[in-house]
Amino acid sequence: TGSAWGDWANYTDSPLRAFESELGVQAPVGFWDPAGFTKDGNEKNFRRRRQTELKHGRIAMLATMGYITPEFSKWPGYLSPTLGIKFEDVPNGLAAISKVPAAGWAQMILWGAYCETSQDQSPGTAQAAGDFGWKVLTASDPAEKTKKLAAEIANGRLAMMAIIGMLLEVLGATGQITQTHLSGHLRANWAFRHQSVFGIQLASQRMVMRITSDVADRLN
């Protein structure tokens, strides 16, 4: 049908081609929208979804590191001096939900609310595009900056899959593994250590390093 319809490269005004040059369109998949969210070419909806993707990706990257890091080290001292809870007393993973005091969760929720409401994130603003003025990892060179922004999107997508996978591993585990993990005593039972979320985390880390390396090679 190619000869009948002409060269696809000439259909530059098609809604299907509207976002093919946006950040996040990367090899080997290219522009991938299996659900057809962008088929109408609506830029306003695309920007809103991109804003949401960036936000979820950043949260997922923090969540993934927060899930993995306590397996190796924890803060010294007390999480709650009043209740006598030390950081080392808080188990890893989902088991921590019931161990963190309500005041601690309230602080996290209030901080999240402050981050959401302290700056204007309406459409068209720099904040809506993910720029909150934190320039630690940016670059003055436009090409290098574009590369880093594309890497952020790719890493955020990977982190969303990683944290979902780790949470599902815990929720979907069966028998003694689940019971020991959710009760916060998985460290004490070495016989189940190789089947724990720790093993999944290490595998996720290896996968992250391989894919990040591959993406970096393709972007260079």
Rosetta silent file (secondary structure, phi, psi, omega in degrees, C-alpha in Angstrom):
SEQUENCE: TGSAWGDWANYTDSPLRAFESELGVQAPVGFWDPAGFTKDGNEKNFRRRRQTELKHGRIAMLATMGYITPEFSKWPGYLSPTLGIKFEDVPNGLAAISKVPAAGWAQMILWGAYCETSQDQSPGTAQAAGDFGWKVLTASDPAEKTKKLAAEIANGRLAMMAIIGMLLEVLGATGQITQTHLSGHLRANWAFRHQSVFGIQLASQRMVMRITSDVADRLN
SCORE:     score description
SCORE:     0.000 S_00000001
   1 L     0.000   -6.153 -177.262    0.000    0.000    0.000 S_00000001
   2 H   -61.241  -43.358 -178.327    3.039    2.287    0.195 S_00000001
   3 H   -68.756  -28.677 -179.446    2.904    3.265   -3.479 S_00000001
   4 H   -72.999  -38.637 -175.524   -0.826    3.924   -3.252 S_00000001
   5 H   -96.515  -11.140 -179.885   -0.593    6.218   -0.279 S_00000001
   6 L    92.253 -174.880 -177.356    2.774    7.796   -1.003 S_00000001
   7 L   -79.089  124.778 -178.942    5.830    8.281    1.173 S_00000001
   8 H   -59.179  -29.249 -179.560    4.991    8.272    4.895 S_00000001
   9 H   -63.433  -20.025 -179.390    7.727   10.859    5.445 S_00000001
  10 H   -81.692  -13.053 -176.413    5.581   13.390    3.567 S_00000001
  11 L   -88.427   57.763 -175.807    2.719   13.145    6.069 S_00000001
  12 L   -71.676  -22.197 -178.190    4.315   15.631    8.463 S_00000001
  13 L   -92.411    0.442 -179.916    0.980   17.239    9.411 S_00000001
  14 L   -67.316  138.883  175.498   -0.678   13.995   10.427 S_00000001
  15 H   -55.644  -28.346 -179.880   -1.766   13.797   14.100 S_00000001
  16 H   -68.101  -18.538 -179.001    0.069   10.472   14.195 S_00000001
  17 H  -103.802    3.474 -169.274    3.335   12.374   13.560 S_00000001
  18 L   -63.389  -31.107 -171.771    2.663   15.248   15.982 S_00000001
  19 L  -121.571   18.846 -176.551    4.895   14.058   18.821 S_00000001
  20 L   -72.287  -13.731  178.792    7.559   11.966   17.115 S_00000001
  21 L  -103.968    8.037 -178.572   10.251   14.561   17.843 S_00000001
  22 L   -76.952  160.412  172.115    9.444   14.915   21.545 S_00000001
  23 L   -59.105  144.681 -179.561   11.714   13.855   24.387 S_00000001
  24 L    97.834  -11.471  174.857   11.214   10.232   25.287 S_00000001
  25 L   -87.625   98.382 -170.954   11.067    9.015   21.692 S_00000001
  26 E  -131.845  152.345  174.380   14.105    6.759   21.853 S_00000001
  27 L   -67.612  151.663    4.199   15.527    3.724   20.141 S_00000001
  28 L   -90.257   -5.418 -173.908   14.836    0.871   19.831 S_00000001
  29 L   -81.815  -36.322 -175.260   11.077    1.431   20.295 S_00000001
  30 E    76.847 -146.763  178.126   10.788    4.940   18.880 S_00000001
  31 L   -79.597  115.025 -171.787    7.422    6.637   19.332 S_00000001
  32 L  -123.631  110.225  179.838    5.371    4.058   21.215 S_00000001
  33 L  -140.241   70.007 -175.503    1.726    4.711   22.008 S_00000001
  34 L   -63.622  -25.764 -179.656   -0.085    1.352   21.868 S_00000001
  35 L   -84.080   -8.982  177.187   -3.129    2.743   23.694 S_00000001
  36 L    73.099   28.642 -179.054   -3.559    5.545   21.155 S_00000001
  37 L   -65.241  -27.963 -174.325   -3.599    8.397   23.683 S_00000001
  38 L  -105.476   10.037 -174.107   -1.984   10.802   21.215 S_00000001
  39 L   -66.374  -19.613  178.789   -3.777    9.812   18.014 S_00000001
  40 L   -85.350   -7.477  179.022   -5.887   12.990   18.081 S_00000001
  41 L    70.918   17.362 -178.026   -2.755   15.176   18.071 S_00000001
  42 L   -75.850  109.098 -176.041   -4.011   17.215   21.047 S_00000001
  43 H   -69.365  -34.997  179.825   -0.912   19.000   22.387 S_00000001
  44 H   -61.073  -45.668  178.482   -2.598   20.171   25.595 S_00000001
  45 H   -65.713  -37.046  178.957   -3.406   16.605   26.587 S_00000001
  46 H   -63.262  -44.625  179.878    0.095   15.492   25.603 S_00000001
  47 H   -63.185  -38.247  179.036    1.719   18.144   27.829 S_00000001
  48 H   -65.156  -42.508  179.491   -0.501   17.175   30.741 S_00000001
  49 H   -68.478  -36.275  177.660    0.420   13.509   30.356 S_00000001
  50 H   -65.701  -40.119  176.370    4.113   14.363   30.006 S_00000001
  51 H   -60.032  -43.134  178.991    3.929   16.425   33.214 S_00000001
  52 H   -67.021  -40.279  179.433    2.340   13.459   34.961 S_00000001
  53 H   -62.866  -43.972  178.951    4.904   11.045   33.525 S_00000001
  54 H   -61.209  -44.978 -178.257    7.803   13.178   34.745 S_00000001
  55 H   -64.251  -46.830  179.582    6.317   13.481   38.212 S_00000001
  56 H   -65.337  -37.889  179.191    5.571    9.773   38.531 S_00000001
  57 H   -63.837  -42.808  179.413    8.992    8.886   37.134 S_00000001
  58 H   -65.470  -42.387  177.553   10.799   11.056   39.667 S_00000001
  59 H   -63.590  -40.840 -179.689    8.752    9.644   42.539 S_00000001
  60 H   -66.088  -36.422  177.313    9.392    6.117   41.294 S_00000001
  61 H   -64.621  -42.579  176.425   13.157    6.722   41.116 S_00000001
  62 H   -64.805  -41.569 -179.713   13.139    7.916   44.727 S_00000001
  63 H   -64.211  -41.586 -179.886   10.909    5.016   45.749 S_00000001
  64 H   -63.054  -46.977  178.039   13.156    2.461   44.053 S_00000001
  65 H   -65.850  -37.123  177.893   16.270    3.790   45.742 S_00000001
  66 H   -66.545  -26.883  178.917   14.381    4.055   49.031 S_00000001
  67 H   -79.077  -35.219 -175.364   13.357    0.416   48.706 S_00000001
  68 H   -84.548  -43.540 -171.527   16.867   -0.816   47.906 S_00000001
  69 H   -55.775  -42.855 -179.183   19.077    1.372   50.117 S_00000001
  70 H   -62.103  -15.772  175.863   17.866    0.081   53.543 S_00000001
  71 H   -69.018  -20.610 -176.413   19.072   -3.385   52.559 S_00000001
  72 L  -109.626  -35.561 -179.305   22.623   -2.000   52.780 S_00000001
  73 L  -159.499  155.471  177.154   22.490    0.793   55.371 S_00000001
  74 L  -135.549  159.105  177.893   20.144    2.751   57.611 S_00000001
  75 L   -63.255  144.389  172.303   20.331    6.042   59.412 S_00000001
  76 L   -77.126  166.354  174.661   21.782    5.902   62.923 S_00000001
  77 L    85.167 -161.255 -171.791   19.790    7.105   65.884 S_00000001
  78 E  -103.263  135.289  169.488   16.067    7.359   66.523 S_00000001
  79 E   -74.918  -40.676  178.482   13.211    7.710   64.102 S_00000001
  80 E  -139.898   95.997  178.275   10.974    8.600   67.035 S_00000001
  81 L   -59.180  -35.484 -179.032   12.726    9.340   70.351 S_00000001
  82 L   -61.804  -42.734 -178.723    9.348    9.724   72.044 S_00000001
  83 L   -92.411   -3.090  179.297    8.246    6.221   71.070 S_00000001
  84 L    70.519   29.656 -178.664   11.743    4.767   71.333 S_00000001
  85 E   -99.994  119.169  176.090   11.795    3.657   67.687 S_00000001
  86 E   -89.424  159.252  176.852   15.230    3.534   66.045 S_00000001
  87 H   -60.426  -36.959 -179.392   15.763    3.603   62.295 S_00000001
  88 H   -69.889  -14.573  178.077   17.267    0.135   62.538 S_00000001
  89 H   -81.576  -15.845 -177.506   14.020   -1.096   64.134 S_00000001
  90 L   -85.049  120.730 -179.929   12.028   -0.283   61.003 S_00000001
  91 L   -69.588  166.261 -179.299   11.876   -3.291   58.634 S_00000001
  92 L   -85.077  160.205  173.835   12.429   -2.957   54.925 S_00000001
  93 H    72.314 -151.265 -175.565    9.775   -2.844   52.239 S_00000001
  94 H   -65.649  -21.213  179.612    6.051   -2.825   52.863 S_00000001
  95 H   -63.683  -21.465 -179.282    6.520   -3.993   56.447 S_00000001
  96 H   -69.806  -20.960 -175.747    7.694   -0.452   57.283 S_00000001
  97 H   -57.658  -43.727 -177.041    4.203    0.953   56.681 S_00000001
  98 H   -83.180  -10.477 -176.596    2.872   -0.259   60.009 S_00000001
  99 L   -95.310  -27.813  179.789    6.059    0.568   61.927 S_00000001
 100 L   -73.386  129.472 -179.400    6.459    4.253   61.017 S_00000001
 101 L   -60.235  155.686 -179.368    4.524    6.435   63.505 S_00000001
 102 H   -58.985  -36.066  179.600    1.470    8.333   62.306 S_00000001
 103 H   -63.678  -34.159  177.690    3.274   11.631   62.910 S_00000001
 104 H   -65.898  -43.748  177.570    5.990   10.485   60.501 S_00000001
 105 H   -65.029  -37.171  178.861    3.459    9.749   57.769 S_00000001
 106 H   -61.958  -40.639  178.742    1.788   13.102   58.449 S_00000001
 107 H   -63.448  -42.794  179.978    5.118   14.884   57.903 S_00000001
 108 H   -65.238  -40.974  179.931    5.673   13.095   54.581 S_00000001
 109 H   -66.169  -42.509  179.427    2.149   13.865   53.384 S_00000001
 110 H   -65.763  -38.156  178.124    2.445   17.534   54.372 S_00000001
 111 H   -65.297  -42.636  176.881    5.819   17.826   52.629 S_00000001
 112 H   -61.538  -41.118  178.455    4.355   16.308   49.471 S_00000001
 113 H   -64.385  -38.896  178.584    1.425   18.721   49.637 S_00000001
 114 H   -63.973  -44.099  179.072    3.810   21.647   50.049 S_00000001
 115 H   -61.439  -33.960 -178.343    5.822   20.566   47.007 S_00000001
 116 H   -75.645  -32.739 -170.287    2.609   20.344   44.988 S_00000001
 117 H  -108.207   -9.682 -174.126    1.153   23.695   46.020 S_00000001
 118 L   -78.604  -16.772  179.719    4.167   25.948   46.672 S_00000001
 119 L  -131.357  150.701  178.952    4.829   26.646   42.972 S_00000001
 120 L   -73.187  118.535  179.841    2.618   27.379   40.000 S_00000001
 121 L  -115.934   25.985 -179.432    2.408   24.245   37.862 S_00000001
 122 L   -70.459  157.963 -177.453   -0.261   25.440   35.465 S_00000001
 123 L   -53.837  137.061  178.295    0.105   24.642   31.745 S_00000001
 124 L    95.606  -14.356  179.267    2.801   26.610   29.984 S_00000001
 125 L   -83.952  161.893  177.529    4.942   27.260   33.057 S_00000001
 126 L   -63.148  -35.166  179.874    8.483   25.981   33.511 S_00000001
 127 L   -65.386  -34.947  178.144    7.296   23.947   36.492 S_00000001
 128 L   -64.045  -27.945  177.646    4.710   22.185   34.330 S_00000001
 129 L   -88.007    4.347  176.660    7.613   21.047   32.144 S_00000001
 130 L    95.428    3.393 -178.352    9.405   19.694   35.219 S_00000001
 131 L   -96.018  104.917  179.960   11.791   22.623   35.761 S_00000001
 132 L  -106.923   16.059  175.998   11.700   23.622   39.430 S_00000001
 133 L    85.748    6.642  179.449   14.993   25.501   39.396 S_00000001
 134 L   -93.263  103.883 -167.811   17.118   22.644   40.733 S_00000001
 135 L  -104.732   25.790 -174.932   20.108   22.779   38.403 S_00000001
 136 L   -64.375  -42.510 -173.208   22.461   20.206   39.942 S_00000001
 137 L  -107.518   17.020 -177.870   22.395   17.763   37.027 S_00000001
 138 L   -86.179 -175.236  179.057   21.741   20.130   34.148 S_00000001
 139 L  -147.572  148.331  178.526   24.133   21.313   31.434 S_00000001
 140 L   -79.102  -26.197  178.336   24.752   24.588   29.646 S_00000001
 141 L   -75.578  123.070 -176.969   25.259   22.823   26.328 S_00000001
 142 H   -56.184  -41.742 -179.170   21.825   22.359   24.653 S_00000001
 143 H   -66.154  -41.048  179.494   22.688   18.947   23.190 S_00000001
 144 H   -68.322  -38.060  178.131   23.983   17.668   26.519 S_00000001
 145 H   -64.062  -43.431  177.607   20.929   19.059   28.330 S_00000001
 146 H   -60.710  -41.014  178.409   18.595   17.324   25.872 S_00000001
 147 H   -61.088  -42.717 -178.671   20.499   14.090   26.401 S_00000001
 148 H   -71.001  -37.110  177.489   20.121   14.355   30.171 S_00000001
 149 H   -65.779  -38.803  177.112   16.413   15.202   29.963 S_00000001
 150 H   -66.387  -38.492  177.884   15.856   12.192   27.714 S_00000001
 151 H   -64.556  -36.019  178.626   17.808   10.016   30.152 S_00000001
 152 H   -62.522  -43.867  179.412   15.596   11.251   33.001 S_00000001
 153 H   -63.658  -44.036  179.950   12.464   10.163   31.187 S_00000001
 154 H   -63.502  -43.882  179.470   13.970    6.770   30.345 S_00000001
 155 H   -67.306  -35.874  177.447   15.176    6.214   33.903 S_00000001
 156 H   -65.385  -40.313  177.167   11.813    7.315   35.299 S_00000001
 157 H   -63.361  -43.163  179.389    9.980    4.818   33.100 S_00000001
 158 H   -64.534  -40.311 -179.643   12.343    2.061   34.179 S_00000001
 159 H   -65.338  -36.121  177.862   11.943    3.031   37.844 S_00000001
 160 H   -62.258  -41.641  176.907    8.148    2.878   37.579 S_00000001
 161 H   -68.138  -38.301 -177.329    8.421   -0.698   36.322 S_00000001
 162 H   -65.356  -47.671 -176.565   11.072   -1.540   38.940 S_00000001
 163 H   -69.154  -35.917  176.474    9.133   -0.346   41.985 S_00000001
 164 H   -64.092  -42.235  179.371    5.937   -2.002   40.760 S_00000001
 165 H   -62.610  -40.944 -179.594    7.853   -5.242   40.223 S_00000001
 166 H   -69.133  -38.886  178.383    9.378   -5.159   43.701 S_00000001
 167 H   -67.888  -40.847  179.198    6.054   -4.416   45.366 S_00000001
 168 H   -67.206  -31.454  177.359    4.288   -7.156   43.421 S_00000001
 169 H   -61.618  -39.886  179.514    7.061   -9.583   44.357 S_00000001
 170 H   -72.076  -46.739 -177.234    6.246   -8.988   48.014 S_00000001
 171 H   -68.894  -29.731 -176.103    2.471   -9.010   47.584 S_00000001
 172 H   -94.421   -5.853  179.481    2.539  -12.050   45.299 S_00000001
 173 L   -68.046  158.888 -177.209    4.967  -14.188   47.294 S_00000001
 174 L  -125.835  164.450  172.039    3.582  -17.215   49.087 S_00000001
 175 H    64.559 -143.826 -171.941    4.169  -19.235   52.213 S_00000001
 176 H   -67.289  -27.381 -179.217    6.921  -18.513   54.671 S_00000001
 177 H   -61.607  -48.814  179.826    8.655  -15.992   52.450 S_00000001
 178 H   -63.003  -46.388 -175.944    5.704  -13.621   52.601 S_00000001
 179 H   -61.183  -44.828 -179.123    5.102  -14.197   56.290 S_00000001
 180 H   -71.128  -37.650 -178.388    8.679  -13.564   57.287 S_00000001
 181 H   -67.657  -48.770 -176.475    9.130  -10.587   55.008 S_00000001
 182 H   -69.246  -22.001  176.509    5.966   -8.789   56.011 S_00000001
 183 L   -85.997   -3.756  175.074    6.671   -9.400   59.685 S_00000001
 184 L    82.489   17.682 -176.788   10.040   -7.712   59.228 S_00000001
 185 L  -118.252   24.335 -176.753   12.197  -10.723   60.159 S_00000001
 186 H   -64.050  -32.012  179.921   13.465  -11.797   56.790 S_00000001
 187 H   -61.966  -30.795 -174.776   17.039  -11.029   57.771 S_00000001
 188 H   -76.634  -18.637 -176.764   16.888  -13.615   60.530 S_00000001
 189 L  -109.476   87.334 -174.850   15.964  -16.485   58.214 S_00000001
 190 H   -66.384  -23.806 -178.829   18.953  -16.971   55.914 S_00000001
 191 H   -62.073  -25.622 -178.673   17.423  -20.083   54.351 S_00000001
 192 H  -105.002    7.307 -173.566   14.957  -17.830   52.551 S_00000001
 193 H   -62.765  -41.208 -175.882   17.409  -15.038   51.853 S_00000001
 194 H   -70.091  -15.098  179.067   18.058  -15.957   48.226 S_00000001
 195 H  -100.632    1.666 -173.721   14.310  -15.895   47.547 S_00000001
 196 L   -78.869  177.758  176.691   13.701  -12.571   49.278 S_00000001
 197 H   -64.136  -23.319  177.325   13.057   -9.148   47.802 S_00000001
 198 H   -58.012  -42.440  178.418   16.774   -8.528   48.299 S_00000001
 199 H   -65.466  -39.523  177.117   17.487  -10.911   45.447 S_00000001
 200 H   -63.466  -39.286 -179.302   14.907   -9.179   43.282 S_00000001
 201 H   -64.765  -43.445  178.695   16.476   -5.831   44.100 S_00000001
 202 H   -62.760  -40.742  177.659   19.935   -6.982   43.087 S_00000001
 203 H   -63.972  -38.477  178.775   18.532   -8.346   39.834 S_00000001
 204 H   -64.967  -39.691  178.554   16.732   -5.031   39.270 S_00000001
 205 H   -61.471  -44.698  179.418   19.961   -3.136   39.864 S_00000001
 206 H   -61.902  -41.278  179.891   21.786   -5.247   37.291 S_00000001
 207 H   -64.865  -41.986  178.653   18.947   -4.719   34.826 S_00000001
 208 H   -59.624  -44.991 -178.106   18.971   -0.948   35.464 S_00000001
 209 H   -65.423  -39.844 -179.986   22.722   -0.776   34.837 S_00000001
 210 H   -66.380  -46.568 -176.596   22.492   -2.816   31.637 S_00000001
 211 H   -69.916  -40.995  178.556   19.571   -0.846   30.190 S_00000001
 212 H   -61.224  -41.488  177.765   20.966    2.533   31.281 S_00000001
 213 H   -62.385  -41.511 -179.124   24.277    1.654   29.650 S_00000001
 214 H   -66.092  -41.756  179.220   22.486    0.605   26.462 S_00000001
 215 H   -64.704  -42.085  179.554   20.422    3.806   26.373 S_00000001
 216 H   -61.894  -40.070  178.363   23.532    5.913   26.987 S_00000001
 217 H   -63.052  -38.685 -177.863   25.330    4.177   24.142 S_00000001
 218 H   -72.836  -31.427 -178.898   22.446    4.840   21.798 S_00000001
 219 H   -77.325  -23.941 -177.176   22.218    8.500   22.805 S_00000001
 220 L   -75.200    0.000    0.000   25.960    9.085   22.297 S_00000001
